[in-house]
């Protein structure tokens, strides 16, 4: 087996040199001119504080397509969540409303701030926060902020029977 390898190397190496595939520097088949690093390898630059160590080549990660970069950096629009539940508490003084939303065996309690932009509908007509009563069935549309939940819309669907 050693003889077969040496024959192939002996026959193939001069042929590669003849067509210019192997550089004169040896078997290290470099495509760059001697003395220059390969294109995708970054060499760290030693400073006066750092001792000179053998350079470990770092390979750059392949770049993502431009369309993927645009979608990855695009801000995600937060859709307001709309849920149907029962009014537990209305506090006009602090402008908050608390709604319990049944979710299977569990209940989600939403305490949301009511702002001047919050749309409150009772019987299909615009109303004030004071018009909401405990026990009423409502649809609440709200969104999360860094300070808490803020109600976007409250719509009374029908009064609870008991």
N, C-alpha and C positions, 0 to 999 in steps of 0.2 A: 504494500500500500504506500509506503514511503517512496518507492521508486516511481509509482504512477504519479504521485503529487509533484515530485521533482521534475519529471518529464513535462507535465502540463505547465508548470511554472516556467521552466526553461524555454518551452516553445511559445508560451503566450506572452511573457513579459517583453521580449524584443518586439513582438507584434504590437503591443499596446504602446510602447515607446515610439514606434514608427508612426502610428496614427495620432500620437499626441494625447492619448488618454491618461497616461501616468506622468505626472510632473517630474522633472529632473531631480527633485528633492528626495524621492524615495517612494515607498509604498503608501504613504499617508494621504493619498489621493485628495489633495486640497484643490478646491475650485477657485480659491482666492489667491491673489499674488502673495508671494512669501512676505512675511512681516505684518500682514493685516489680519485681524480676527475675522471669523465668519460673520455674515451679515446679521444673523438672528441671535448672536451671543453677545451679551453685554459684559464688559470687563469692569470690575470695580476699580475706582481710582484711589490709590492709597494716599492718605494725608500724612502730615508730619506727626500727628498724634497716634496714628495706627501703624503698626509694623507691617512691612511688606510681606504678604503671604502668597502662596500660589493661588492664582485666580481660579475660582470654581465657576464654570460657565453657567449662566442662568438663561433659560430659554423663555422667550416672550410667549404669553398665551395668545392663541389665535384670536383675532378680532371678530366680534359678532357683526352680522350684517347691519347696515344702517337702519333698516326698517325695524329690526328687533330692538335696537338701542332707543329709537323714538318711543316705542310702546313701553319699554321698561322704565324710562324716565318720565313718562307722562303721568300727571297727577291723577290719582284714582278718585273719581267723583263718588261721594258718599250719598247713596240714595236714602231718602227718608223712609223710616220703617213705619208701616201703618198696621195697627193691631186693634182688635175689638175686645173691650173689657167693661168692667163695672167701676164707676167712680167710687172711691173709698173716702177721699177727703178733698175739699176745696178750701184753700186759704187765700182769700182776696188780699189780705194785708201783705203777705210775702209773695203774692202772685204765683202760686204753685198749685198743681193739681196732682193727685195720686190716683192711679188707675191700676186695678188688679186684672191681669189677663190670664185666663185659664189656658194652660198648655198640657193637655193630657192629665196626668196625676198631679202635676205641679202647677204653681201659680207664679206668674212673673209680675212683680210689683214695679210700676214705673212712676217715679216722682219727677215731674217735668216742670220747668219754669215756663210761665206764660208771659210772652212779650207783647209789645204793641203790634207786632207783625203777625201774631197768632190769630188764625181765622177760627172763630167759634160760631157754630151753626146750631140753632135749636129750632126744630120744625121747619128746616129749610131756610130760615132767616138768620141774619147776623145778630149775635147777642153778645152780652158782656160776660165776664168770668163769674159774676154774681148770679147769673141765670142758671149755672150748673148746680145740680143738687146731688147729694150722696145717693147712691143706689141706681143712678141712671146708667143705661147701657150706651157706651160711646165708642166711636172709632177715633183713636188717637194716632196722629202722624207726628213723629218726632225725629230728631237727629241728635247724635252724640257730639258733645264738644269737650274741650279739655276741662271745663268747669262743671259739666254735668249734662243731663238731658234737657233739651229745649223743645217745647211743643210747637209744631208748625201749624197744625189744624186739630180741632176737636169738633166732632159732629155727634150730636145726640141722636141715637137711632130710635130708641123707644124707652119708655120708663120700665123699670123692673117691676114685676107684679108682687113683690113681697119681700 
